[in-house]
């Protein structure tokens, strides 16, 4: 009797397992992942109730006390332990405590490349309770000046290799900003931070300086292109920093992992998820000054890397490298990032071995995140009933002609059907706040949608179009005045302002166009010339190269006599994007950015064919 009962139980369990695999193949993956999310939220909630709010810095100090001699950062062969970083950052804090008027809550802007001192200065200022603004080291001239003024810093810390960049705008900086350089010999008007560090104490700073009263308090400003205008300072709260630091852990990384960070630390991926993620785990990171496709795998082998961070472009660059022997001879088991195209994903796995690709989705200032913990190729994340309890969102219909969400006769938005692209939006509420941007409220307001489904509701507009297929989400495209190129967001308004400064330009409309074989979209500028003026293509080249990061420089120009406007008097981009840059389809004069000629040259059919075939690299 017992044996027959056990046999029946076994048969029933096997049948249920078969049904689960057939109908719910990702059930256990989802279950374990969601349990991690719940566990993390419970831990944060318990700390709140006890009144002991724990920040990323607090976690770092605990790690430094628990494992002082463990390597935290490996940089160009040099090893910096948790204790080393703790002491060096305390020196930074002591310098500012003794030689400046900085106080808790003040903002300090940081303009540095990837290097250990980036982390030392960041943590040192955090020990004083300062808000640290990460400036994009690729930005220059007026854009850089705008970024600095937007976040309203009391001080600016500049890396040794970027002092020349700041010298250009030094006379235009507000007089109440003290500028500190990470070099012994610095230009006039700049204070040498490196010199003062040599004599500074590494005595710990009292806890009272850094204690926070709320996880919603600001700890960083991280600059993002947004959808309009110049770069904006996204407000990053202590809570968002904690959530970012949990990313590597949520994907299964452990304290034994060695994480390779080649992404810039001024981005949230490199700083919050990369450095912050290693802090949460107590892991080691190998920090690279700048990504190098030719050195990537040799670095991974040299330092026994087990996890690396990526953007889609990074993996495509690796796939474009000449093939070598032993490409699967490494210890990398996980890759965490975003923007991986399906074809590149497959090619990458085929070539470099069984690496679990952990694709995710999220914006620095956003209140919605997705994580593809299953490894489903092409997907940015999972979604089902249980997920929506934690990450609520909607995909709504979008009018591409009017460049705005569709509304019905009652002025409400409506959701798309499964399989259709829709604008991703997320409700803004106490559980999922949107902290917005520093400066004028209009920047924050422009990222919000009001009265979407009912009177009074508010949603965060991601500016991204997504497609939901079954219980997976896929990135479809970006909307508005921002597109992505070379792994960076390009603000079309900023580019248009730079080109519009030329005295022969009357109007400029900037947009992104798809190029076969490339991630994102290449920049293209449609231009109307002033009456009786001609195009000086060399001057346009010199202007964009001098004023814009390399990734933001338009690769193509189109000269038009007039521009189409929308019903709300916005420049029409839809048809321009559809037209692309094919000279056989476009009667307007077209030009291509030629870095050898240092000018824009006429875009002929031959040049176009060479671009499409990959003979000419963009």
DRENMI-220158 format. One record per residue: z negated, y, x of N, C-alpha, C in turn. Coordinates in pm, whole numbers, plus 50000, padded with zeros to 5 digits. Layout:
REM residues N
ZYXZYXZYX ...
END
This chain:
REM residues 618
500004987950083500005000050000500005012650087 499125012650190499025024250279500325026450355 500925014850399502165016050475503295021750388 503355017350265504415022550176504195037350147 502905041450136502605055650112503005064050233 502685059050353503045066250476504565066950493 505235055850457506695055650467507315065650371 506745066450249507245076150152507005090350198 505815092650257505495106050309506445109850421 506705100150510507615102850622509025105850573 509475098050473510815100250417510895113950351 509805117650279509775130850213509815142250314 509045140750424509015151050529510385152250595 511025140950619512355141150682513365147950590 513245145050459514155151250363513945166450358 512675170650355512375185050352512885191950479 512735184950593513225190550720514745192050716 515415182150658516885182650646517315194450557 516605195850442516925206850350516675220350415 515555221150488515235233750557516315237350660 516745227450738517775229850838519105233850773 519355228150657520625230750588520635244350520 519545247350447519505259550367518825271250438 517855268250522517095278850591517015275650741 518155276350811518185271950951517315280351045 517025292551005516245301351094514805303151045 514345294350956513035296150894511925297250998 511855287551090510745287551185510885298751287 512115302051328512325313551417511805326251350 512175328051222511715339851148510195339851134 509645328051103508205326951080507425330951205 507795325151320507065328251443507225342851482 508415348251462508645362251498507825371551409 507835369051279507085377451187505575376251210 505105364451251503695362951284503325371751403 504255373151497504015382051611503895396551565 504805400451474504775414051421503455416751350 503055407251265501795408551191500615409451287 500625400851387499535400851486499435414251557 500565419851595500565432751664500025443751574 500455443851447499975453851352498475452551327 497985440151321496555437851299495755443351418 496255440751540495555445651659495465460851660 496575467451628496575482151622495625487051513 495665480251397494805484151285493325482651318 492945471751388491555469651425491065480351521 491945484151615491585494951709491355508051634 492195510751535492035522851456490685522951384 490335511651323489085510851247487875512451337 487985507251459486855508451551486785522351614 487835530351588487875543751647488235543551794 488695531851844489075530551985490585529751993 491245541151981492715541251982493215538252123 494005527752135494475522852265495935526552285 496215534252387497565538852417498195530052524 499465532652555500145525452664499435528152796 498985540552817498275543752941496965535952951 496245534852840495005526952841495275512452880 496365506952829496745493252862497055491953011 497765501953065498075501853208496795501953292 495855510453258494605511453334493815498353327 493875491653213493225478553200493895468353291 495235468753296495975459453383495665462253530 495555475153565495275478853704493875474153746 492955473953652491605469253681491565453953686 492325447553600492315432853589493095426153701 494235432253740495095426253843495595437053939 494685443154015495055454854098496125451954202 496155439854255497075436854365498405430854318 498565429454188499825423954139500925434454149 502125430854197503235440554203503595445554063 503655458554049504075464753923505525469453932 505845476654042507215481654062507715477054199 508915471554199509625468654324510835477854327 510925486054433511995496054440512565496354580 513835492854591514545492754720513745485254827 513165473954787512435465354879510965468554894 510555480554852509145484354860508395479654736 507155475254758506345469854648505195479554617 505065482954489503975491554441503145483454343 501885480654381501015472754295500495481354179 499855474654084499245482153973498215492054027 497475488054129496485496954189497165508754259 498265506054329498995516854397499445527454297 500035523154187500545532454087499395539954021 498285532953999497105539453941496605550654032 496485547654161495955557654255496925569254276 498205566054289499205576654310499275585854188 499205580054068499255588253947497985596753934 496865591553983495625599553982495745611354077 496435609354190496695620454281497495631454212 498525627054136499345636854062498465644553964 497625637253890496745643653793495815653653861 495265650053977494355658854049495035671554099 496305670154141497055682054186497165692154073 497585687453957497765696653845496425701653790 495395693553804494075697553758493525708853845 493825708153975493255717754071494175729454104 495475727954080496415738254125497275743854012 496895741553888497655747053776496715749753660 497245756053558496435759053439496705749153326 497305737653360497645727753258496395722853186 496525721153054495435716152973495945704952883 495005697652827495345686852736496215692052621 497305684952594498225689052488499395697452536 499325702652660500455710352714501625701052742 502825706652736504035698952764504495701352907 504885690752975505465691553109506805684253106 507865690953151509195684753154509405677653287 510065666253280510265657753398511755655653419 512285660653530513705659053565513785650853693 513885637753678513895628953794514805617053769 515335611653878516125599453871515175587553868 515745575553854514925563453858514295561853996 512995562654004512245560854128510785559054092 509975553154180508565551154149507825564054114 508185575054178507505587654150507735592454007 508815588053943508995591053801507795585653723 507425573153750506305566853681504975573153725 504845576153853503615582353903503345595753834 504375604053825504215617153762503965615653613 504735606853549504575604253405503145599953374 502635589853444501285584753417500215594953458 500465602253567499515612253611499325623253509 500425627953452500355638353348499715632753221 500015620053190499405613653072497895612753088 497425610953212495985610353237495295623653206 496065634453207495535647653172495705650653024 496325641252950496555643552808497755652352780 498655653552879499845661952861500935654252786 501785661752718502995656152657504095656752762 504725645552790505745644952895507125644552831 507965654252868509345654952818510285649452924 511045639052889511985632952983513345639852969 513765646653075515045653653074516145644553128 517295644753063518455637053107518955642553240 518915634453343519295639153478520795641453492 521585637453393523035639853397523405653453338 522495659353262522775672153196522585683453296 523375693953281523285705053376523585718353307 523505728853384523875742253342523155746353213 523905752253118523295757652996522665746752909 523255734952910522675723952831521295720252883 521155719853014519855716753074518855727753042 519285740253052518415751553021517945750952875 518875747352787518535746052645517485735052624 517655723652692516705712652678515305716852723 515245723752836513955728052888513275737752792 514025747452743513445757452653513045751452519 513785741252474513505735152344512125728852338 511725721952446510435714952442509265723852484 509555736152529508505745852558507475741252660 507905737152780506935732052878506185743152952 504995739652998504245748653085504625746653231 505175734653259505585731353396506805722253393 507515721953505508705713653520508615706753656 508705693453656508675685753780510075680353807 510575682853929511955679553964511985670054083 512795659754074512965650354184513695656754301 513495651154419514095656954540515615657854531 516255647854470517715647554464518285656554354 517425662754274517905671054164517495685754178 516965689254293516545703154315517745712754310 518895708054357520105716354353520505719454210 520325709654120520655711653979519785722453917 518495722353951517585732053890517735745753953 518165746154080518375759054147519405767654074 520415761054015521475768353945520955776453828 519915771253763519405778053643518025784153664 517505783453788516165788453817515945802953773 516915812053798516695825953756516605827753604 517175818153528517205819453382516035812553313 515225805153389514085798253328513025808353284 512345805553173511215814253133510215815553247 509705827553267508845830453381507505823153377 507085818653257505785812053248505855797053279 507045792053318507185777953355507065776653507 506075769253553505965766653697506825754553732 507595755653841508525744953880507985738054006 507885724853998507355716754107508435707154158 508615706454290509625697854349509025686454428 509575674554414509075662654484509715661754623 509455672354704510015673154838509125682354921 509055679555052508215687955138508745702155148 510055703255171510675716355184511465719355055 511015729654984511635732954855512125747354855 513115750554771513625764254764512545774054717 512785786654742511855797054700511725797154547 510505798754500510255798654356509855785054303 509855774954392509475761354354508265757054439 507305750454377506105745654445506335731354491 505925728254615506095714654667504975705554615 505305696854522504345687254470504055676554575 505075672854650504895662354751503905666654859 503965679254899503045684355001501595683854951 501395687854828500035688154773499505674054748 500405664554720499975650654698499385644654826 499875649054941499425643355068497955646155095 497405656455034495985659855056495145658254929 495745653254823495045652254695494165639754689 493105640454613492215629154591492825619554489 492515606554506492955596754406491795592454316 490765600854311489625598354224490095597954078 489675587754001490105586953861489745599453782 490605602953688490385614553601489515609953484 488525617953443487665613953330488475610353205 487985600453134488645595453013488815606252908 487925615852905487945626252802489235634352802 489905635052917491145642852925492275636452844 492275623152837493425616152777493125609952641 491875610752593491535604452467492355610452353 492845601952263493665606652152492905604752021 493095614051931492405613451801493245606451695 494545605251721495445599051624496645593051695 497085581251650498285575051708499545582551667 499405591851573500555599851532500715612451619 499805614251714499925625751804501075623751901 501665634551946502855634152032502485630452175 503245621352234503035618152376504275620852460 505455621252396506695623652470507685631952389 508575638452459509825643252401510935636252476 511805629552403512945622852466514205628552402 515115633052483516265640352431517365630952382 517885634552267518935626752203520015636252156 521245631352150522355639752106522185644051961 521585635351877521515638251734522895637751673 523055644151560524365644051494525065657351504 524345667851535524985681051549524305688851659 525035698151717524455707651811524165701851948 523435709752029523045705952162521965694952156 521685688552270520635678152269519335683352210 518695674652132517445678452066516295670052121 515105675752120513925668852172513285660552062 513545647452063512935638651964511455637051993 510645638551891509205636951905508865622051907 508195617652011507765603652022506245603352017 505705596651916504255595951897503665584551980 502345584651990501655573752060501975560351993 502085560551859502395548351785503785543151821 504765552151828506125547951865506175542452006 505425548552096505375543652234504785529552238 503745527152159503155513752151504135503652095 504855507751989505845498751929506955495552028 507395505552102508435503252203507975493752311 506715495152351506195486552458506045471952415 506055469552284505915455852233507235448452226 508345455152254509665449052239509875436752325 509585437652455509785426152545508875414552504 507645417852470506685407652426507175400552299 507715408252204508175402452078509335392752101 510135395152203511265386252233510855374152317 509575373452356509105361652427508885363452575 508915375652626508625377952767507115376152792 506775372652916505375370152951505025377553080 503745376553118503265383153240503915377453366 504455365353356505085358853472506525363453495 507075370853398508465375253412508605386753512 509785387353572510165398553658511345405353589 511145417853549512095425053464512915434853548 514235433853537515145442553614515555454353525 515185466453569515485478553492516495487053569 517715487553517518745496253576519065507953484 518545507653361518795518453265517975530653305 518475542653278517735554753316516405555853245 515385560153317514045561153260513905572953165 514875582153165514785593153069515195588652928 515695576252915515995570452785514795562352736 514665561152606513555553452550513635538752589 514845533252604514975519052642514355516452778 514715524452876514185522353011512705525553022 512275536552959510885540952974509935533352881 510175534352751509215528752654509275513452650 510485507852642510585493252635510525486952773 511155493152872511185487453007509845488653078 509495500953117508225503053187507045499953095 507095505352971506015502752876505865488052844 506995481052834506965466852806506315458852917 506605462453042505975455753156504475458453158 504085470653121502665474053114501955465253013 502525463752895501885455452791501725441052838 502735435952906502715422052951501865420153077 501755430753157501165429253289502165423053385 503455425853361504545419753437504995428953551 505945424053628506525431553739507915436253701 508265448453739509635453253715510305456653846 511575453253855512415457353968513205469353920 512925480953977513525493453934514705496954022 515835499853960517065503454033517355518154010 517695525354117517985539654103519165541954009 520185533654023521365534753939522025521153928 522525517853811523165504953790524355503053883 524435491253944525565487554029526025473653990 527265472653939527795459653896527945450254015 528315455654130528555447154247527255441854308 526145448954285524865444754344523955437754243 524385437254118523505432554010522965418554035 523865408854052523415395054063522755392254197 523165399054301522475397154430521045402354422 520835413254348519465418254325518655408254243 519285402654140518585392854056518115380854137 518965376254228518605364754312517565368654416 517725380454476516815385054581515395386454530 515245391854408513915394754355513445384554249 514205373654233513835363154136513675368753995 514615377253955514575383653823514725373053714 513905374353610513995364953497514435371753367 514305385153361514685392853241515355405553286 516425409653217516985422853245517285430153116 517305443453126517665451953013519135455853025 519785457552911521205460752913521585470252800 522745476252816523515481652706524855474352711 525605474752602526845467152594527785469652710 527885482252751528775485752861528375478652990 527085477553015526595471453138527115457153151 527025449553044527475435553048528995434653062 529695444353002531155444353016531555447153160 530825456253226531095459153367530875446653453 529845438953420529575426753497530695416553477 531195415753354532295406453326533595410553394 533745423453423534965428453487534955426553639 533795422753694533705420753838534495408353881 535035408454004535745396554053534815384354052 535355372854015534535360854007534125356054146 532895351154153532355346054279531755332254256 531535325054365530895311954354529405313854324 528855304554249527415304554223526955315354129 527815319454035527425330153943526345325853844 526205312853826525155307853737523895303853814 523925306453944522795302754028521795314454032 521005315453927519985326053917518875321253825 517835329153812516685325353729516575333653601 517605341653571517555350153452517595341453327 516635343553237516575335653114516745344152989 516415357252999516515366152884517185379152923 517945384852829518515398252845518225405852716 517615417452727517185425152610517905438652609 518535441852495519235454652489519985456552360 520985465052364521755467952243523205471552278 524055470652178525445474652194526365464152251 525975451552244526805440752299527885436752199 529135438252240530265434252157530375419052156 530825413452044530855398852030531685392052139 532865397552168533735391152267533115391752407 532465403052439531795404252568530615394752574 529905393452464528745384452454529165370252490 530235365452427530715351752453531175350152598 531925360052645532435359652782531295359552882 530275367452854529115368552944528395355152954 528155348652841527455335852841528275324952909 529585324752882530455314752943530435315953096 530385328353142530525330753287529195329753363 528125334853302526875336153378525775326653333 526065317853239525115307353208524315309553081 523365300753060522605300252935521475310652936 521865323052916520895334052907520765337852760 519535338452710519345342352571519515357452559 520505361652480520755375852460519925380652342 519025389852366518115395152264518585409052224 519465409452128520045422052081519075428951984 519005442151993518135449651903518835462351858 518225468751759518755481451709517585491051687 517805503451724516785513651699517195526751763 516745537651706516995550851763515665556551812 515715564751915514505570551973513635576951866 514265585051779513505592351678513405584851547 514025573251537514135566151409512845559451364 512825555251238511665548051184512045534151135 513205529151182513665515851144514185508651269 513805495951282514195488051398514595474151352 515555468251424515955454351399515965446951532 515655433951525515675425751646516335412351613 517335408951691518025396151674517355385951766 516295379751716515535370251797516145356251794 517215354351715517825341051702518965338751801 519495349451859520625348051950521965347251879 522005350451750523255350351674524235360451735 525375355751781526315364351852526845375551762 526755387751810527295399351741526315406551650 525205400251617524265406251522523235414851593 522845425951527521805434551582520425430751530 520365421851430519055417951380519105409751253 517955404551219517785396351099517265404950985 517535400450863516935406850746516855396750633 515745396350565515565388350445514385394250368 513935387250266512865392450181511615395850263 511235386750354510015388850432510175400550530 511345401650588511585412650682511455426150611 511955426650490511925439350418510505443850383 509555434650387508155438550367507675447350482 508275445350600507865452850718508885463550757 510175460750737511235469850779512155472550660 511775482050578512555484950457513725494150490 514875491450431516075499450457517065497450343 518095505650341519205504150246520515507150319 521585501150271522945504450317523665510850199 523985523750213524575530950100526045534250126 526765536650015528195539750024528405553250092 529475553850174529735565950252531165570550230 531335583650209532655589650189533175594450324 534165587150378534675590450511535525603150510 536105606350398536915618650390536015630950391 534965630450311534045641850302532975641450411 532885629950480531905628350587530475630250535 530175623550424528845624550364528615612550273 527345609350240527085598150149527695600650012 528215589949950528775591149814527645592749713 527905600749611526945602249501527705600749370 527045594649270527685592549142527555604849052 527935603548926527895614948834526485620348815 525495611648831524095616048818523545621148951 524415621449054524075626449188523145616949265 523175603949229522395594149303523315586449398 522755581649505523505572849597523445558549545 524345550349595524345536249554524575527449677 524055515249670524145505949783525495498749783 525925494749900527165487249914526885472449884 527935464949862527805450549845527715443849982 527205431749984527135424350111528535422750167 528655424850296529955423750362530695436950372 530215447450302530835460650308530045469650401 530745478350477530005487550564529305498450482 528075501350520527315511750452526465519450550 526105531550511525265540050595523825534750592 523265532250709521895527150718520905538650701 520025537250602518975547050579517655539750563 516555546750591515235540650582514265550350517 513445545650422512515554650353511495560650449 511205573350428510185580350508508905581050425 507845575250477506565575350406505435573950508 504215572750459503045571950547503105559850640 503665548850589503765536650669504875537650773 505965544450736507115545950827507465560850838 506655568350913506895582850924508095586051012 508635597850993509685603151079509125615951141 508995616151273508325627151341509265638651376 510565636051368511525646851383511715651751525 512045664751535512395670851663511525683051690 511395686351817510705698751855511585710551817 510945721951798511715734051767511915735951618 513045741651583513325745251444513305733051351 512705734851233512625723951134514005719851083 514975728751094516305725551041516895713251110 516555711051239517045699151309516475686451247 515185687051215514535675651150515105673451011 515255684250936515755683450799517155677650794 517975680750894519355675950895519455660750911 518375654450956518385639850971517815632750849 517475640350746516885634650627517805635650506 517725625950417518425626350290517375627150179 517585636350085516625638649978517205634249844 516335629849753516745625749618517885615649625 517635604849696518685594849720518865585649599 517775579249559517815570149443517005575549325 516075584449355515265590649250514745604049300 514305612149210513825625449242512615624649335 512705631749445511565632649535511555622849650 512425612649649512395603149761513075609249884 512675604450000513185609650127513555597750216 514735598450276515195587650365515655593250498 515415585550604515925588950737517375584350746 518255593350786519675590350800519945586450945 520225573850969520445569151106521765574151163 522725577351073524055581051121524885569051164 524405557051135525105544851174525545536951052 526715531251061527245522650956527005508050995 526455500650902526125486550925526775477750819 526905465150852527385455050757526355443950752 525975439850629525055428550614525845416350569 525755405650648526435393150617525375382350609 525155377050489524055367850466522755375150506 522005369750600520755376150640520815381550782 522025385550824522195391850954522835405650935 522485414851025523055428251023523945430151145 525065437251123526025439751230526335454751236 526335460051357526715474151375528215475651350 528585486051275530005488051241530575500451310 529895511851300530405524051363529375535151350 529635546251419528815558351406529555568551320 528785577351258529395587851178528995601451233 529495611851169529055625351204529645630251334 528905638451399529385645451517528875639351647 528605626651647528175619651767528955606751780 529415603751900529985590651925529425585552058 529665572952084529065566552203530145562952304 529895566552429530845563552536530065561152665 530435550752738529765547152862528255545252841 527895540252723526495537652694525685549952661 526345561452643525635573952615526145579952484 525265586852414525665594252295526265607552336 527435610652283528115623252315528085632352193 527545644252211527515654152104528825661752104 529595660451998530895667251991530725682351986 529635686851925529395701351916529175707352054 528395700352136528145705252271529435706252353 530265695852342531535695752416532445707152366 532475709052235533315719652177532865733552224 531555735552235531045748452282531485751152425 531415740952509531805742552650533285745952662 534145738852589535585741652596535895755252534 535165758652428535405771352359535075783552440 534385782052552534065793452639535295798752712 536355790752721537575795052790538295805752707 538815815852773539335827652700540655825152629 541295813752652542545810952583542375800952468 541135796952442540845787252336540345794552210 540985791752097540545797851972539585788651896 539915775851889539065766451817539195752551878 538095745151875538065731751933537385722051837 537995710551819537435700051735537365687251819 536155682651846535965671251937535575658851858 536105647451897535835634851826536065623251924 535745611251879535925599551962537065590851911 537815585152003538915576251966538715562552032 539075552151960538945538552012540005536052119 539575529252226540495525352334540325510352356 541425503252351541385488752365540695484652495 539755475352484539075470152602537825477652641 537485488152565536295496252599535295496352485 533995496552520532945498352421532935512952378 532535515652257532395529452211533735536152191 533715549452203534925557352184535055567852293 536295569952340536545580052441536675593752375 536215603852444536255617452390537675623052384 537965629952275539265636652259539015650252195 539675660352243539495673952190540795679152133 540745682852006541885689551943541675704551959 542705711352007542545725552045543585734351978 543145745951931544065756651887543985767751990 545125771752042545165782552141545195796152073 544675806152141544735819852089546195824552088 546525833751997547905838751991548375844052126 549605840552160550235845052284549525840052410 548785829252395548115823252511548665809152534 548645804752657549115791252689547955783152747 548105769952745547055761152794547045760952947 545885763753003545695762253147544905749253166 545625738253184544995725053186544045723353305 544325730053414543455729253531542105736053503 542155747353433540915754453399540065746353301 540725739653206539985731253112539265720153189 539975713953283539385703353364538165708653441 538345719853509537255725553589536045729153501 536325734153380535245738253291534395726353244 535055715553200534295704153148533565696653259 534195695553376533565688453488532335696053537 532425709353538531305717553586530145718253486 530445716953358529435719653256528925707353181 529605696053193529255684253113528985672153202 528135662853154528015649953224529365642953222 529605634253318530905627453328531265620153200 530275613753136530585605853016530995614552897 530635627652901530925636352787532255643652801 532875643152918534155650052939535255643352856 535985651052774537065645152693538135638852781 538545626952747539615620252824540995624752777 541065630052652542345634052597542245647852531 543365655152534543495667952462544675667052366 544545673852253545635674852157545765689452116 546935695252134547155709252102547765710451962 547035717051872547495718551734547695733351699 548505735551595548705749251547547675753051442 547195743151366546135745551267545305733051251 544115734651197543205723451177542855721851030 542785709250987542405706350850540895708150832 540515713850717539105716050687538705707550566 537405704150561536885697150443536605707350333 536235702250217535925711250105534725720050131 533875715850226532705723950260532925731550391 534205733550426534605741650541534145735950675 534115722750681533865716050808535195711250865 535275710950998536495705951060536685691251024 537895687850981538215674150941538495665651064 537765654751078537955646051194538605632751158 538485628851032538865615350991540305612051032 541265620750997542655617951027542925618351177 542225627451246542395628351391541955615451459 540825610151413540335597451468541325586251440 541875586151318542865576051280544125577151366 544535589351398545755591551478545605586451620 544405587251675544185582751812544875591551914 545485585152017546115592852125547515587552159 548145580852064549465574952089550545585652078 551255589052187552275599552183553485596052095 553665583152064554775579351977554475582451831 553185583551796552795586251659552435600851635 552185608151742551715622051730552765631451787 553155641151707554165650751753553545662251833 552245664451815551575675151891551535671652040 551535681852128551395679352272550055672552303 550115662252384548915654752423548745655252574 547475655252618547175655752761546105645452795 546145640852920545215630652969544465636053091 543165632953098542335637653209542625629453335 543225635953434543605629353558542685634153670 541765625553712540785629553814541395630853953 542535624453975543205626054105543875639754115 544535643754005545175656954002544185668153975 542955664353933541915673953895542455683753791 543075677753690543685685653582543955676353464 544305682353351544825674653237546335674653250 546905662553248548355661253265548965656453133 550245659353108550895654852983550755639752966 550375635652846550195621452816551535615652772 552175608452862553465602252832553255588052778 554345582252730554275568452682553885559052796 554375561852917554075553353032552575553653064 551985565653063550545566853090549745559952980 550185561952856549495555652742549525540452755 550675534952793550795520452809549885515352922 549795523253030548945519353142547465519553104 547095529053017545705529552968545415517352882 546335514352792546135503152700546125489652773 546885488652882546935476052957545795474853058 545085485853081543965485653174544335489553315 545625493053339546035497253473545375510453512 545235519453415544515532053436543135530353373 542105532453454540725530853408540195544253355 539445543553248538825555553192537375556553237 
END
